[in-house]
Amino acid sequence: MRTVRPRPLTPEAFATYGEVISARDDAHHYPINYGATTRYHALGHATVNDGQVILSIFRSTPLPRLVLKIMERHPDGSQAFMPLNGRPYLVAVAPAGELAPAKIEVFLADGSQGVNYAAGTWHHYSLALNEVSDFLVVDRLGPGANLDEIELAEADWIEVVLG
C-alpha cells in the first residue's frame, strides 16, 4: 500500500484532470447587477455526449479510514462537484485512458473550491472529511452506462494521511 499526503488544490496542479471552480482573483470576473454582484465567469465547462446536463446534491459521509480502493470515470461527460457546507474535502484523480494506479494524485480542496472532472478522468468518489458534507453535482443524464469503476488490487491501495 502506498501512503500519500494530499497536495493543495490549485488550477495549475489540477489542469490535467479538469477545472478548479473557485472565486479567485486570477479568474475572469466583473461586476453585474448594478455593482451588487461579482460574476466569476466560465469557471468550468460542462460537457455531455448524447444526453443532458443535470444538477444533483450528493451527501457524503467521511470514510472511517482514508484508504482509497476504488476509482471511477464517466466517459460520456464531465462531472463537477461544488461543496455546499464550506468544509474541506479530498480529491483523488488519475489521467484519462487506462488506469495507472501509480499515477493517482490526491489533492486537499478547501471548502470554497469545487472541481470539474473532464470526461474520462479517473477519480475516487466524493471524499468528505470530518463531517457529513453536501456537494452540488453537475453531470450527465442520458442513455447508456456512463460509469466505469475499477477496484484496485490491494497492493495498489492508497492510504491518505493528513497533516
N, C-alpha and C positions, 0 to 999 in steps of 0.2 A: 504494500500500500504506500502511495506517495503522500507526503504531507505538504500542504501549501499554506501560505499566508496570503490573504486577498490583497490585490493591488488597488489603489484608488481608481475609481471610475472616472475617466476623462474621455472627451470626444476623440482625441488622438489615439489613445490606447485601445479604444473600442471600435475604431473605424473598420477593421477587418470584418466585424460581426454585424454591424448595423449602425444605429444612431443613438446618441445620448440625448434625451429630451430634458432640457432644463432652461430656466430663465437666467442665462448667464450673460455677462457683459459683452462677450465677443460674438454672441448670436445676433442675427439681423433683427432689430427691434425698432419700434417707432410708436409715437403716441396716437391714440384713437379716442373716440367718444369724447371729443372736446377737451382732450388732455387728461381725462379722468382714468384712463386705462393705458397701459403699455402693452402692445401686441408683440410677442416674441414669435416671429413669423417662420412658418415651414420648418419646424424643428425635426420633423420626421415625415416620412413618406410611406403611407400605407399602400401595399401592393397586393393584388389578388389575381389569380388566374381562374377564369370561369366561375365566378361567384360574386359575392357582395361583401362589403366591409360591415362588420357588426361591432357593437360595444357591449362589453360584459363586465361584471365585477367578480374577481376571484378573491376568496377569503382563504388565506394561507396560514397554516399552523406551523410554528417552528419545529424542525426535526429535533428529537431528543439528543441526537449526536450528529454532528456535521460530517457525515461520511457520504460522499457522492458515489452512487452506484448505478444511476440510470441517466441516459442522455436522450433527448428527443429533438426532432426537427419537423418543420412544416414546409414541404416542398412547393406548395401552391400559393403561398402568400406570406407576407411579413406578419410579425406578431409583436405588438407594443404593450409594455407594462408601465403604468404610472402609479406610484404609491399614493394612497389616499389618506394615510394616517401620519405622514411625516416621519416615519420610522426607517432606520437603515435596513438594508437587506443585501443579500449576496446575489451575484450574477456569475454563473459558470457557463462558459462557452467554448466552442471549438469551431474551426473553419468548416465551411460547407465542403461537400464531397464525401469521400469515405472517412468515417470517424477514426481519428488517430488519438487514442486516449492520452498519449504523452503531450499532445498539443492543447489539452484542456487548460484554460486560464480561469482564474477566479478573481472577481472584482468586488469591492465593497462600495455599494451605492449609498449615498446619504439620502435622507428622506425627501429631498427636493428633486432628485434625479430619476427620470424614467429611462427605459431602454426600448429600442425598436429593433428586434432581431430581423435581419434580412432573410428573405425566403431561403430555405435550405440550411441555414446556420444551426449547428448543433447547440443545444442549451439544456441545462437542468431545469426542471420545473421550478416554480417560484420558491424562493428560499427566504422566508421571513425570519427575522432574528428576534429573540427575546419575548415577543408577544404576537398573538394572532393579528394579522395585518391584511387590509383590503387593498386591492390593486384594480384600477380601471384597465381593462384589456381591450385592445383594438386588434381584431384579426378577421379571418375569412370564414364565411359560411357558404358552402356550395357543394356540388356533387363530388362523390368520390372521397376516399380517405386522404386526409391532409396531415397525417401524423405517422412518422416513423419513430420507433422507440427501440433503444438498444440497452440491454442490461450489461454493464461492464463485468469483465472477468474479475474475480476477487483480487488478483494481483494488480489490477488497474484502478481499484477503488482509490478515492482521494479523500483524505481526512483534512478538513479545513480547521485551522487554528486561528483564533482571533487574538489581537493584541500584540 
